[in-house]
Amino acid sequence: MAEVKENSENPLDIDGSNFNPDLYLDRLMKHANLKQIMDKEAEIVTQSQFLQSEMQTLVYENYNKFISATETVRKMRSDFQIMQEEMNKLSDNMNKITTFSAQISESLKESGNNVSRLCGTRQLLDKLQFLFLLPSQLNKAIIENRYADAVHDYTHAQRVLLKYGNQPSFQSIQTECYEIISELKKTLRDRLLNPDASASELVESVGLLRQLQETDSSLQDIFLNCAENRLDKHLQTLSAMVEITDILEWVEKCNNSLLADIGIVISCYHELFQNSNTTLPEFANKVMTQVFHLFEEVMKRPENNGTEILVRGLDKFFRKLQAMREIISSDTMSDKAVEVVIQCINQKATGQYQSIQTQFKDSLMRVRQSLASKGTENADLKDILNSLQVYLMQKVQASLLDLMAFLQNNLSFGLKPWCVKAVADACWMVISETMVNLSDMVKKMAGPQSSNNIPFELLLILAKLCLEMQENGVTTLHSHLLKLLEEAAPGVTIENR
């Protein structure tokens, strides 16, 4: 930057602003020979001619642009002038249209008033015709079971009837309509009390009665009484099915009839009586208590003791209850659903250890008969002990594995923490009750009040079996239980016993 500034201030720089021609010539004459001076002259002449040519070209180009701009301005001025003339014509036309429109409006004002009066008269005649035809239309709609149309027509005309009902020409119409509507109210109430009425008919009847100015309190009582009658009918059917169907068929019927209906009833109740739900939880809990009681009766039947059928039926029942939880917002019902699952698990466990006890007694009876037939001298007591211990361990392990069916991951409750805990508790109950029953059996056999002639060798075997189960068997079963729980519900922490 400093070098450029220095060159521009140099008086010998021919391209600089401070160029001094005299000083430049003096310096050139002193330091250059004739040939160099002539070459320099030729160079300067060539550069001057080139600059002159560029300046002429620049002037010509700018002049052409100026001429073009001048022509453009002239053309724009002409176009604006034409546009201004068109705008003036448009303004004149708009003024003429406005004036003409005002004249037309003024000339049609009287005709418009006449048309308005005629339209009003026409509407009044239509209303009068509607009123005169109203009784026959109401009767026709009721005969055809079009109750909603009848209520709509009546409520549409009710304001006019109230306004002009005192006039003699309308009194007969008003009286006849009131009689028809009173009969319709009775019909709707009768339909509410009909146990065969569908849920949609119940909702329609309540809605129509509300439109006919029935009070909400009376409608609530009628609605709930009718719903209770319908649900009682379902309960009677389900109660009759307890002794003749398996749990799957019973649950299917319960889900599709009673539980489906109670869901519809409660949804409709909330929709119709949004600000009054004080009696609904009590109503729902009363019905569901009976449902749970019937389910427990079905569950206790011997035909439903099979684990697979019991688990499938319980899963369907629990799924339906979970789906209804959004409709019946009752903590009691939700807790009861969990309680039913736990009760099923415990009942299954009770059946398991009772079966183990029965089968073990049968096995002991065979051992006793074997000792009696072969004689105690020829019997291998150690083999008998081992066979009894293996038999008992296998039965308990099979029972534990059977209870794992409640923890299948495709079940709606299978991997719930509370279900895992319930299964673990039930399994431990099978183990502990089996050990307690074994101990009680030995005490009873060895007691002085025992009237059975039990071989002393059998008592020794049972006593040794108790010791073996206490020292090794329980630990083995507990480890086996933890392994089963880990496989069925990985990651769930189970309290050690």
Stockholm file with secondary structure:
# STOCKHOLM 1.0

chainA/1-497         MAEVKENSENPLDIDGSNFNPDLYLDRLMKHANLKQIMDKEAEIVTQSQFLQSEMQTLVYENYNKFISATETVRKMRSDFQIMQEEMNKLSDNMNKITTFSAQISESLKESGNNVSRLCGTRQLLDKLQFLFLLPSQLNKAIIENRYADAVHDYTHAQRVLLKYGNQPSFQSIQTECYEIISELKKTLRDRLLNPDASASELVESVGLLRQLQETDSSLQDIFLNCAENRLDKHLQTLSAMVEITDILEWVEKCNNSLLADIGIVISCYHELFQNSNTTLPEFANKVMTQVFHLFEEVMKRPENNGTEILVRGLDKFFRKLQAMREIISSDTMSDKAVEVVIQCINQKATGQYQSIQTQFKDSLMRVRQSLASKGTENADLKDILNSLQVYLMQKVQASLLDLMAFLQNNLSFGLKPWCVKAVADACWMVISETMVNLSDMVKKMAGPQSSNNIPFELLLILAKLCLEMQENGVTTLHSHLLKLLEEAAPGVTIENR
#=GR chainA/1-497 SS CHHHHHHHTCTTCTTSTTCCHHHHHHHHHHHCCHHHHHHHHHHHHHHHHHHHHHHHHHHHHHHHHHHHHHHHHHHHHHHHHHHHHHHHHHHHHHHHHHHHHHHHHHHHHHHHHHHHHHHHHHHHHHHHHHHHHHHHHHHHHHHTTCHHHHHHHHHHHHHHHHHHTTSHHHHHHHHHHHHHHHHHHHHHHHHHTCTTCCHHHHHHHHHHHHHTTCCHHHHHHHHHHHHHHHHHHHHHHHHHHTTTSCHHHHHHHHIIIIIHHHHHHHHHHHHHCTTCCSSHHHHHHHHHHHHHHHHHHHHHSGGGCSHHHHHHHHHHHHHHHHHGGGTSCCHHHHHHHHHHHHHHHHHHHHHHHHHHHHHHHHHHHHHHHHHHHHCTTTCCHHHHHHHHHHHHHHHHHHHHHHHGGGGCTTSSSTTCHHHHHHHHHHHHHHHHHHHHHHHHHHHHHHSTTCCSCCCHHHHHHHHHHHHHIIIIIHHHHHHHHHHHHHHHSTTCCCCCC
#=GC SS_cons         CHHHHHHHTCTTCTTSTTCCHHHHHHHHHHHCCHHHHHHHHHHHHHHHHHHHHHHHHHHHHHHHHHHHHHHHHHHHHHHHHHHHHHHHHHHHHHHHHHHHHHHHHHHHHHHHHHHHHHHHHHHHHHHHHHHHHHHHHHHHHHHTTCHHHHHHHHHHHHHHHHHHTTSHHHHHHHHHHHHHHHHHHHHHHHHHTCTTCCHHHHHHHHHHHHHTTCCHHHHHHHHHHHHHHHHHHHHHHHHHHTTTSCHHHHHHHHIIIIIHHHHHHHHHHHHHCTTCCSSHHHHHHHHHHHHHHHHHHHHHSGGGCSHHHHHHHHHHHHHHHHHGGGTSCCHHHHHHHHHHHHHHHHHHHHHHHHHHHHHHHHHHHHHHHHHHHHCTTTCCHHHHHHHHHHHHHHHHHHHHHHHGGGGCTTSSSTTCHHHHHHHHHHHHHHHHHHHHHHHHHHHHHHSTTCCSCCCHHHHHHHHHHHHHIIIIIHHHHHHHHHHHHHHHSTTCCCCCC
//
